[in-house]
């Protein structure tokens, strides 16, 4: 509102269009929020479109098919999750065996 008044004083002409309305508190009907799980995000789905979800990673022992490490993120891209997953695998007790990355 103040910027419109300053522009009118500077140019000597009234700005076109309707002045902006002040923001209203609270969520609007078209806002996309999840009230039951606010930590989840709208992520691209495998078959196309979007879903309210997380991105999960799992490291599995190929011999026993045992899940040995897991990860959960809000990011849609897995590229930044490789290093943390390898660090998690390296931190596992030696009694579980050696990880490929060691």
Order of alpha helices (4+ residues) and beta strands (2+ residues): alpha-beta-beta-beta-beta-alpha
